[in-house]
Amino acid sequence: MPAPRAPREAAGIAERTAERLVALCEELEDTDLRPCPRVDAAFGELVQLCCHPPTGCTATVLERVAPHIDRLRGLSSSGEGLMEHYWAGRIATAADPGAELERFPYLGNYLDLVRLELAALTAVGHATPRRVVVLGSGPLPLTGLVLAARHGAEVLHVDRDPAALDSGTSVAEAVRIRTRSLCADVSSTVLPTDLTTEIRRADLVLLGALVGADAPAKAAITARLAAAAGPDTAVLVRTAAGLRTLLYPQVCPADLPGLDVLLEVHPRTDVVNSVLVARAPR
Ligand SMILES: C[S@@+](CC[C@H](N)C(=O)[O-])C[C@H]1O[C@@H](n2cnc3c(N)ncnc32)[C@H](O)[C@@H]1O
């Protein structure tokens, strides 16, 4: 068994990790965040460091990096959107869109995340969902595409950004996966009737990690989802834990009084997001 780290050594590792995270933040702020070798390398290192930090330093690093958390999350969210638009364009215009999709570097993460989410649903007694609503599906809606193509689900993609929805539809058409789409802002105080109808009929409503900037925003959104949900609708809320909260907003079961949270899953693999499986109170 390795000897425990001396406190001074552990503090030094935490200090260097925090310094590196801030340096990566500055490096990314010096770019336009569009995919290119420099941006890809900086995001790659940032994600790797947040997913697999040195053992035992998470609390100290989070304390040190706290003043930069909004900058880091902003960069991650903008970078993810730009990367998805870039890859969606590549896939939609490729001679062989299916082969181009296979080249997307994070495809494996989506396959792993969806498998984990379906396993989490199974663990609380849900069958594989047949009707799914994905909220905040984005320009490259891989979650919905994987659920439709590999698990036979009928998928509705929802996004407030018409350009993201158009991009997602182009990808789905290019790879010949049938999905539907609806433009709506799920943060609005009243959800459109066509969306509430879809939510009521769905087996699963999935709230993307970037929908709702913080826990209070997610509490308000999920309270409205709970009001619209049918008796058998599962609600899956993507979140983050540990240093991964530098990349995505964090939300805990206690932050969501409008839902009954049944299960909380925190991967320690390359899957970045944690998952809360919930339902409307009965
Ligand atoms: C960058 S994409 C990434 C999705 C990511 N692949 C995932 O699985 O979470 C996030 C999308 O969420 C959408 N979004 C954010 N807030 C939203 C809201 N309140 N209502 C609808 N869509 C929203 C954005 O327009 C964006 O297209």
The ligand as a MOL file (V3000), in Angstrom:
LIG
                    3D

  0  0  0     0  0            999 V3000
M  V30 BEGIN CTAB
M  V30 COUNTS 27 29 0 0 0
M  V30 BEGIN ATOM
M  V30 1 C -23.9840 23.3830 -26.2470 0
M  V30 2 S -25.4350 22.4270 -26.3400 0 CHG=1
M  V30 3 C -24.7980 21.0500 -25.6240 0
M  V30 4 C -25.6840 19.9280 -25.3100 0
M  V30 5 C -24.8260 18.8550 -24.7780 0
M  V30 6 N -24.3330 18.0700 -25.8460 0
M  V30 7 C -25.5280 18.0600 -23.7460 0
M  V30 8 O -25.6550 16.8620 -23.9060 0
M  V30 9 O -25.9420 18.6850 -22.7410 0 CHG=-1
M  V30 10 C -26.4850 23.1490 -25.1250 0
M  V30 11 C -27.7590 23.6280 -25.7320 0
M  V30 12 O -28.6750 23.9470 -24.6840 0
M  V30 13 C -29.5140 24.9520 -25.1820 0
M  V30 14 N -30.1910 25.6150 -24.0800 0
M  V30 15 C -29.6250 26.2580 -23.0290 0
M  V30 16 N -30.5810 26.7720 -22.2400 0
M  V30 17 C -31.7880 26.4350 -22.7820 0
M  V30 18 C -33.1320 26.6990 -22.4190 0
M  V30 19 N -33.4380 27.4070 -21.3480 0
M  V30 20 N -34.1240 26.1810 -23.2100 0
M  V30 21 C -33.8140 25.4690 -24.3220 0
M  V30 22 N -32.5570 25.2100 -24.7200 0
M  V30 23 C -31.5440 25.6870 -23.9690 0
M  V30 24 C -28.5610 25.8820 -25.9430 0
M  V30 25 O -29.2490 26.6720 -26.8990 0
M  V30 26 C -27.5880 24.8900 -26.5720 0
M  V30 27 O -27.9220 24.6220 -27.9140 0
M  V30 END ATOM
M  V30 BEGIN BOND
M  V30 1 1 1 2
M  V30 2 1 2 3
M  V30 3 1 2 10
M  V30 4 1 3 4
M  V30 5 1 4 5
M  V30 6 1 5 6
M  V30 7 1 5 7
M  V30 8 2 7 8
M  V30 9 1 7 9
M  V30 10 1 10 11
M  V30 11 1 11 12
M  V30 12 1 11 26
M  V30 13 1 12 13
M  V30 14 1 13 14
M  V30 15 1 13 24
M  V30 16 1 14 15
M  V30 17 1 14 23
M  V30 18 2 15 16
M  V30 19 1 16 17
M  V30 20 1 17 18
M  V30 21 2 17 23
M  V30 22 1 18 19
M  V30 23 2 18 20
M  V30 24 1 20 21
M  V30 25 2 21 22
M  V30 26 1 22 23
M  V30 27 1 24 25
M  V30 28 1 24 26
M  V30 29 1 26 27
M  V30 END BOND
M  V30 END CTAB
M  END
